[in-house]
Amino acid sequence: MPPLDRRDFLAGLLAVGAMSRIPALFAAEENAPLTRAIPASGETLPVIGMGTWRTFNVGRDPALLDQRQRVLETFFARGGRLIDASPMYGTAEAVVGELLERLSPDARFAATKVWTGDESATRESVANSQALWRIPRFDLMQVHNLVGWEGHLETLKAMKAAGEIRYIGITTSHGRRHADVERLLAREPLDFVQLTYNILDREAEARLLPLAQERGIAVIANRPYQGGRLFDRFQSRPLPDWAEEVGASNWAEYFLKFIVSHPALTCAIPATTTVEHMRENMGALYGRLPDAAQRQRMANHLEDL
Amino acid sequence: MDYALSDLLMFTPEVYLRLFVRANQSLGLWLAAVVAAIGAVALLLRRARPAARQGALMLVAAGWGLTAAHFLAQLYAPINWPVTGFVWAFALEGVLLGAVALRRPPAPVRTSLLVVALVALSILASLTALAAGTATAVALPGITPDMTAVGTVALLALLPRVWRWPLLVVPVLWCLFSALTHQALALWLPMAVPGVGLVLGAIVACWPSRSAARAKRQAPGRSA
């Protein structure tokens, strides 16, 4: 065996070192959360966020506060960042505020809404929500269901320009006022639009999603499970044999991956009260996403059931 | 994509049923006082002395006040904003019952009828506990709104009909609101409480006054 000179030894060392990194590199790719860029800034967001509608309105109940803390903990531990609430959701904002203070997450994206018909009360609403969330500034402030949008949007634009909030947007749900939303997407400098989009409610695909994509507006999908009805209808059925091919190992991943694989979508915001369901939701943040043909197959499959 | 009734509610059945546990827990030893007051109402209603029965009605009025201030204002309204309006409605009902108690005692009740009423109320009180899976979620009249409304509606049968109608408005409206809430939450078992309240409310609204019924019985029958 020829003697090993210094050059060969160093080259060998380098090769072994590089090889040892390769699996880690691949693993990092597999385990990296799926993200999408916010078109207005290029900042990336995990494609699965968290809604609080019904689920975080627990009042001052100590037992339920502790339980929701575990849900939120799981959300952050699995790579979640965006939390969405509204003054409409009872005590949800106050609950999120208390739990954020308890958990002090490294990264969070705080999104809430202005929900008042008084168009002159925008700043008051934002200040009230800030106090409840116990944070100095919101990442995203949206006009809830277009209530009083004219006055609110003007104030929100001014607040964004002054650096008091980072992004602004509008919301709708249940397919309401899509014509108005379309008009606003076309003419207002919005960063985000939140609308109902799920595997059965796909009206937004026709006009709103392409328009948002064209105008560089991030899209948040609410009611990803139709308020839980998708599980009521399909959970008792087995997943199709090809579910693994679209990156779904349970129905939650199936429904969510369908949504976030649409090219216009930025993130979906499922809501839950249990740690187990949060783990399932966050499973959709990893692995592969279906392509266009697979999305069609996913939708067709549910129609056949 | 249309709104379902459940889409209008901002809380889950779990949170709703926890309200009953928290209401009982937070009262601590005062819970025993409420149970004693319920027993006292039953005993006082048997008495022939009008002042005793007036006292029973005053205790019921106090129950409306307690329900408004504790269960509704402190626990329920924060998670369900329409309840805020009912806080004031319950307080008003308490004041009205108190005012009626000062002027007119309810009619005395036979022991057998009281026993039947107490057994029925006990069954209704246990329905939230059954739904929640814990005895600590039992719903007592004088603390929780559905049971307070149902108990009061039954009691109003002991007053003359013209006095009943204004006093039936709040309990019946509450029972309607509560029945819809239970339906939206798919809490079918506890929904029986406001359901019974609504049926009882309709009966009590139409039931003749005791004096009128007595007069009718004593009137000479028509002969051929």
Interface residues (C-beta under 8 A of the other chain):
Chain A: W53 R54 T55 N57 V58 G59 R60 D61 A63 L64 M88 Y89 G90 T91 A92 H174 G175 T196 D201 E203 G227 T273
Chain B: M1 D2 Y3 A4 S6 D7 L9 M10 F11 T12 E14 V15 R18 R22 L75 P78 I79 N80 W81
